[in-house]
């Protein structure tokens, strides 16, 4: 066991292999195409191949072929084994010895039994998908949740097709605006209980750790803004994305929060993203 852990830690000691490991962790449980990994990390294909091969040899990453595409994912069992060994052995079974959260994180942490939760949805442009999610949660969940959305590279205006869908569904669009994720990383920002990325590009990007240690998950969906064709065809893409997000959010708000521990709740929100995958296809 010690030799395996030493090999894994040695493999992760290379900055770019560590960056690849962290990216796949953010995208878990997705299987991410090699071309997307190379693009996100600005790596040449042969360089990426060397890095993923090293992670696979250490048992930290798995690979599967879909047609002509190679896709990679974290081996969560192996990663958990590595972290468990470090916490049990190096930290003598006391994670508090090895982890000292900031005062803000302690003050901001909410119990999952609390009756009210702050939820942030993130995508790149904050013009469609995350705006949909914010609007849907606000209307579906009543007073139990406060919904926010933001973009890593927000557009100056909301997408007109997205606004049209929201108005058709009866949402109040007057309260919506495009926001930068930095707005929610300031000292006076709310502490979040949940943070969801709803596009792959946003999940691929590095973000600072959130105050309050929120539960996070990746609910990636294709970008309807990229849809081509007639106005009717483009509008249909937005309708499908809205429907997929509504299904996920209804499933999310139906979870028995008070009876789930943090690990079970994390697994549940991961499952929601996977169980509704392909809805817009």
Secondary structure, DSSP 8 states (H G I E B T S, - for coil): -HHHHHHHHHHHTSHHHHHHHHHHHHHTT--EEHHHHHHHHT--HHHHHHHHHHHHHTTSEEEEEETTEEEEEE-HHHHHHHHHHIIIIITTT-HHHH----HHHHHH---TTSS-EEEEEEESSSSSHHHHHHHHHHHHSGGGEEEEEEETT--SS--HHHHHHHHHTT--GGG----BGGGGSSTTS---SEEEE-SHHHHHS-----TT--EEEE-----GGG--SSHHHHHHHHHHHHHHHHHHHHHHHTS-GGG--HHHHHHHHHHHHHHTTTTT-
